[in-house]
């Protein structure tokens, strides 16, 4: 674990449309907290944590060298449990600690009560949606890139859930159980035309009730994080700066700079490109989920 690498060398993003930050950056804080959990010596603040080599594609990154990413300390109620306890302890109360650890990885410990009120198949999805809403300043994406961002989040959930000893069932956030790409694209286009929620949910009372319940959970949790959900507004160029090569203890190998705070906007990092698949907003491809807020 201490010498391994992690990679995501392809992604579905539009380099010319900066409506959303790259998934490489938006999920990096979660990965950093998982690194702290897996590299147990890093839980001691005084220790020197080894950097993890990340090969994640994003605009301006040709993937010639890995990003060296330091683990990020997290706060778990009662203290961070060891991997031995998380993975091997079968006492009933350990499931509570596993969930506390998972939410701490997403920095959403304050949303525990709201998430527990949601039926199990939707807890993981709500956790991911709350995290996404708290991170970007605005949500006004192209349908395909938003779907891609969500699915990358599901793979991040798999990482966190595994590291925390499986507090949630893996089947609850497998893409094929949560997200239908063609249906999502259809509903997204209808939403852009101003269709009411009732129409989007095909006048189905059961779906409408479930939708409003899940929406209430997400909105309440976001309010706790001082995040007011807004939409239908394009990002200005000044928003891109928060998604520069940032994060606690990050620096790039094979170059002459090091950054431990926000750097230059990632959209301005030069013409070189990694393995980013351009997104044509007119294309409809399978991805996964009805996401309406």
TIKOLSE-622945 format. One record per residue (C-alpha): x, y, z. Coordinates in steps of 0.25 Angstrom, whole numbers, padded with zeros to 4 digits, always signed. Example, Ala and Ser with C-alpha at 12.3 -4.5 7.8 and 13.67 -1.06 7.14 Angstrom:
2
+0049-0018+0031
+0055-0004+0029
***
This chain:
293
+0000+0000+0000
+0011+0010+0004
+0018+0008-0010
+0006+0006-0019
+0001+0016-0030
-0014+0019-0034
-0018+0023-0048
-0029+0028-0056
-0023+0031-0070
-0036+0033-0077
-0048+0042-0075
-0060+0047-0082
-0059+0062-0081
-0060+0074-0091
-0047+0082-0089
-0053+0094-0096
-0065+0095-0087
-0061+0099-0073
-0075+0097-0067
-0070+0086-0058
-0057+0084-0051
-0049+0071-0055
-0053+0059-0047
-0038+0057-0044
-0039+0069-0035
-0053+0068-0030
-0051+0055-0024
-0036+0057-0019
-0039+0061-0005
-0047+0048-0003
-0035+0040-0008
-0026+0047+0001
-0034+0044+0013
-0034+0029+0009
-0019+0029+0007
-0018+0034+0021
-0027+0023+0026
-0020+0012+0018
-0006+0017+0022
-0008+0016+0037
+0004+0023+0041
-0001+0036+0035
-0012+0037+0045
-0001+0042+0055
+0000+0057+0051
+0014+0058+0055
+0018+0047+0045
+0023+0049+0031
+0013+0042+0021
+0018+0036+0008
+0013+0043-0004
+0004+0034-0013
+0006+0035-0028
-0006+0038-0036
-0007+0037-0051
-0020+0044-0053
-0023+0051-0066
-0028+0066-0066
-0027+0077-0076
-0012+0081-0078
-0007+0068-0072
+0000+0060-0082
+0003+0049-0072
+0018+0049-0073
+0019+0049-0058
+0010+0045-0047
+0005+0055-0037
+0010+0053-0023
-0002+0054-0014
+0000+0054+0001
-0011+0048+0010
-0021+0057+0017
-0024+0056+0032
-0039+0054+0035
-0047+0055+0047
-0055+0042+0051
-0064+0043+0064
-0057+0034+0074
-0044+0035+0066
-0040+0028+0053
-0041+0013+0055
-0030+0004+0050
-0031-0005+0037
-0031-0017+0046
-0043-0013+0053
-0050-0008+0041
-0048-0020+0033
-0048-0031+0043
-0056-0027+0055
-0070-0034+0054
-0076-0027+0066
-0090-0021+0063
-0086-0007+0068
-0074-0007+0058
-0084-0004+0046
-0086+0009+0052
-0072+0012+0053
-0070+0008+0039
-0081+0017+0034
-0075+0029+0042
-0061+0026+0036
-0068+0026+0022
-0075+0039+0024
-0062+0045+0029
-0055+0042+0016
-0066+0050+0009
-0065+0061+0020
-0080+0059+0022
-0080+0055+0037
-0090+0066+0040
-0100+0059+0030
-0100+0046+0037
-0114+0048+0042
-0120+0052+0029
-0114+0040+0022
-0118+0030+0032
-0133+0034+0030
-0132+0030+0015
-0135+0016+0011
-0122+0008+0009
-0122+0007-0007
-0121+0022-0007
-0112+0025+0004
-0099+0024-0004
-0105+0032-0016
-0110+0044-0006
-0096+0044+0000
-0089+0046-0014
-0099+0056-0018
-0097+0064-0005
-0082+0064-0007
-0084+0068-0022
-0093+0080-0018
-0084+0085-0007
-0072+0084-0016
-0075+0092-0029
-0080+0106-0028
-0091+0104-0038
-0097+0092-0045
-0100+0095-0060
-0093+0084-0067
-0094+0077-0080
-0102+0064-0079
-0091+0055-0083
-0080+0061-0074
-0089+0061-0062
-0093+0047-0064
-0078+0043-0065
-0075+0051-0053
-0085+0044-0045
-0081+0030-0050
-0066+0034-0046
-0072+0037-0032
-0078+0023-0031
-0064+0017-0034
-0059+0026-0022
-0070+0021-0013
-0065+0007-0016
-0051+0011-0012
-0056+0018+0001
-0066+0007+0005
-0055-0004+0003
-0045+0004+0011
-0056+0005+0022
-0059-0009+0023
-0072-0009+0015
-0082-0001+0024
-0091-0001+0011
-0095-0012+0002
-0087-0011-0011
-0099-0014-0019
-0106-0001-0014
-0096+0008-0023
-0093-0001-0035
-0096+0008-0047
-0105-0002-0054
-0114-0002-0041
-0114+0014-0040
-0112+0020-0053
-0118+0019-0067
-0110+0028-0077
-0120+0028-0088
-0132+0031-0079
-0123+0042-0072
-0120+0049-0085
-0135+0049-0089
-0139+0055-0075
-0128+0065-0076
-0132+0070-0089
-0146+0071-0084
-0142+0078-0072
-0134+0088-0080
-0147+0091-0088
-0154+0094-0074
-0162+0082-0072
-0169+0081-0058
-0164+0070-0049
-0177+0063-0050
-0175+0062-0065
-0161+0057-0063
-0166+0046-0054
-0177+0043-0063
-0188+0046-0053
-0184+0035-0044
-0188+0038-0029
-0178+0028-0023
-0166+0033-0031
-0170+0048-0028
-0171+0045-0013
-0158+0038-0013
-0152+0049-0022
-0156+0060-0012
-0151+0052+0000
-0138+0050-0006
-0137+0064-0010
-0140+0069+0004
-0129+0061+0010
-0119+0066+0000
-0123+0081+0002
-0124+0080+0017
-0110+0074+0017
-0104+0084+0008
-0110+0095+0017
-0102+0090+0028
-0090+0092+0020
-0094+0106+0017
-0096+0102+0002
-0108+0108-0005
-0111+0100-0017
-0112+0108-0030
-0113+0105-0044
-0115+0109-0059
-0103+0119-0058
-0090+0117-0065
-0077+0118-0057
-0070+0131-0059
-0055+0129-0062
-0052+0133-0048
-0058+0120-0042
-0048+0112-0049
-0037+0116-0040
-0042+0108-0028
-0039+0095-0037
-0025+0098-0039
-0014+0088-0036
-0018+0089-0021
-0020+0080-0009
-0012+0078+0004
+0002+0074+0001
+0001+0073-0014
+0013+0074-0024
+0017+0069-0037
+0029+0061-0040
+0039+0063-0051
+0037+0078-0051
+0042+0090-0044
+0030+0094-0035
+0023+0089-0023
+0009+0094-0018
+0002+0092-0005
-0009+0101-0007
-0017+0107-0019
-0009+0109-0031
-0012+0114-0045
-0025+0111-0051
-0025+0097-0057
-0032+0102-0070
-0019+0111-0072
-0009+0100-0071
-0004+0100-0086
-0008+0093-0098
-0003+0080-0095
-0014+0069-0094
-0015+0056-0086
-0025+0045-0090
-0037+0053-0089
-0049+0049-0098
-0056+0061-0104
-0071+0062-0101
-0080+0066-0112
-0092+0072-0105
-0101+0066-0116
-0097+0052-0114
-0106+0042-0105
-0098+0031-0099
-0101+0021-0088
-0097+0026-0074
-0106+0025-0062
-0117+0032-0053
-0129+0041-0052
-0122+0054-0046
-0132+0065-0044
-0131+0076-0034
***
